[in-house]
């Protein structure tokens, strides 16, 4: 388990949340915040976070939509314990189960209104991080198509799967979406005119709508980085700092 000396307490949503994270290893940044902002959850619904890490996405979602029943699955025991600690620190309800999604723990074999995931998305053949926790969090072990299939299996009819991944992962995500429909893909671009380096993938169990490729969501203003300061677009600032809904304008 992590020692306190190995952790930092980091602000999210402009200080509305404070999360303990390892100083070395996988550290959540904007990806889980963008993921949480994309989930069409309502108070009283249930959410399962596959690979919840230290709980950043789940707790950002809990702040945005109070009154959810939230559960997380995390394969690394030290990160699972950190997620429990973060939920307690922020006075939020999040039950975290330590286990592997390829052998789903019995208490999670039920229907959820939403399944979310920020899965490892770098190819397993790439360079490994010397820090085991970071490597496990970032490099693909279980194929991403299987993440989608497992997520779909855990959804109630009409439930939503929401994931963040790389654009190059889209064929794998689609390959696992046999039982899903009404798929939307939202490219996330650092700047206007730049190729997207992330995307939100969202699909509905039993959905009948055609696949939609949405207009890119642009994070930063201006053509290039112009100094040591933040320059988020107003839309990105609302999401990353104020916890605004990301996908409502597209539904």
Long-range contacts (C-beta under 8 A, 24 or more apart in sequence): 1-77, 1-78, 1-81, 2-78, 2-81, 2-82, 7-82, 12-56, 12-59, 12-60, 13-60, 13-63, 13-240, 13-241, 13-242, 13-243, 14-241, 14-242, 16-63, 16-243, 17-59, 17-60, 17-63, 17-90, 18-89, 18-90, 19-54, 19-55, 19-56, 19-59, 19-86, 19-89, 19-90, 20-54, 20-82, 20-85, 20-86, 20-89, 21-54, 21-82, 22-82, 22-133, 24-131, 24-134, 25-131, 25-132, 25-133, 25-134, 25-137, 26-53, 26-79, 26-131, 26-133, 26-134, 26-136, 26-137, 26-138, 28-53, 28-54, 28-56, 28-57, 30-219, 30-240, 31-118, 31-164, 31-198, 32-56, 32-57, 32-60, 32-118, 32-164, 33-57, 33-60, 33-239, 33-240, 34-164, 34-188, 34-198, 34-200, 34-239, 34-240, 34-246, 35-116, 35-117, 35-118, 35-162, 35-163, 35-164, 35-200, 36-60, 36-61, 36-64, 36-116, 37-64, 37-239, 37-243, 37-244, 37-245, 37-246, 37-247, 38-162, 38-164, 38-186, 38-200, 38-202, 38-246, 38-247, 39-65, 39-114, 39-116, 39-160, 39-162, 40-114, 40-160, 40-162, 40-247, 40-248, 40-251, 41-65, 41-68, 41-113, 41-114, 43-67, 43-68, 44-68, 44-69, 45-69, 45-113, 45-114, 46-70, 46-71, 46-111, 46-112, 46-113, 46-114, 47-71, 47-112, 47-113, 47-114, 47-115, 47-116, 48-72, 48-73, 48-108, 48-112, 48-114, 48-115, 48-116, 48-151, 48-154, 49-73, 49-115, 49-116, 49-117, 50-101, 50-115, 50-116, 50-117, 50-119, 50-147, 50-150, 50-151, 51-75, 51-101, 51-117, 51-118, 51-119, 51-120, 51-137, 52-79, 52-80, 52-83, 52-94, 52-96, 53-79, 53-82, 53-83, 53-118, 53-137, 54-79, 54-82, 54-83, 54-86, 55-82, 55-83, 55-84, 55-86, 55-87, 55-94, 55-96, 56-86, 57-116, 57-118, 58-83, 58-87, 58-94, 58-116, 59-86, 59-87, 59-90, 59-92, 59-94, 60-243, 61-116, 62-90, 62-92, 62-93, 62-94, 63-90, 63-92, 63-243, 64-243, 64-245, 69-93, 70-94, 70-95, 71-95, 71-96, 71-97, 71-108, 71-112, 72-96, 72-97, 73-97, 73-99, 73-101, 73-104, 73-105, 73-108, 74-98, 74-99, 75-99, 75-100, 75-101, 75-136, 76-133, 76-136, 76-137, 78-133, 79-133, 79-137, 101-142, 101-147, 101-150, 102-142, 102-146, 102-150, 104-150, 104-154, 108-154, 109-154, 110-154, 111-154, 111-155, 111-156, 111-157, 111-159, 112-154, 112-155, 112-156, 112-159, 113-155, 113-156, 113-159, 113-160, 114-155, 114-159, 114-160, 114-161, 114-162, 115-151, 115-152, 115-154, 115-155, 115-159, 115-160, 115-161, 115-162, 116-161, 116-162, 116-163, 117-147, 117-151, 117-161, 117-162, 117-163, 117-164, 118-163, 118-164, 119-144, 119-147, 119-163, 119-165, 121-165, 121-166, 121-169, 122-166, 143-172, 143-176, 144-169, 144-172, 144-173, 144-176, 145-172, 145-173, 145-175, 145-176, 146-176, 147-176, 148-172, 148-173, 148-175, 148-176, 148-177, 148-180, 148-203, 149-176, 149-178, 149-179, 152-176, 152-177, 152-178, 152-179, 152-180, 152-203, 152-205, 155-205, 156-205, 157-205, 157-206, 158-204, 158-205, 158-206, 159-204, 159-205, 160-202, 160-203, 160-204, 160-205, 161-201, 161-202, 161-203, 161-204, 161-205, 162-200, 162-201, 162-202, 163-200, 163-201, 163-202, 164-188, 164-198, 164-199, 164-200, 164-201, 165-198, 165-199, 165-201, 166-197, 166-198, 166-199, 167-195, 167-196, 167-197, 167-198, 167-199, 169-199, 170-199, 170-201, 173-201, 177-203, 179-205, 180-204, 180-205, 180-207, 181-206, 181-207, 181-208, 181-209, 182-207, 182-208, 182-209, 183-207, 183-209, 183-211, 183-212, 184-211, 184-212, 184-214, 184-247, 184-250, 185-211, 185-212, 185-213, 185-214, 186-214, 186-216, 186-217, 186-246, 186-247, 186-250, 187-213, 187-214, 187-216, 187-217, 188-216, 188-217, 188-219, 189-216, 189-217, 189-218, 189-219, 190-218, 190-219, 190-220, 191-218, 191-219, 191-220, 191-221, 191-222, 191-223, 191-224, 192-218, 192-223, 193-223, 200-246, 200-247, 202-247, 212-250, 214-250, 217-246
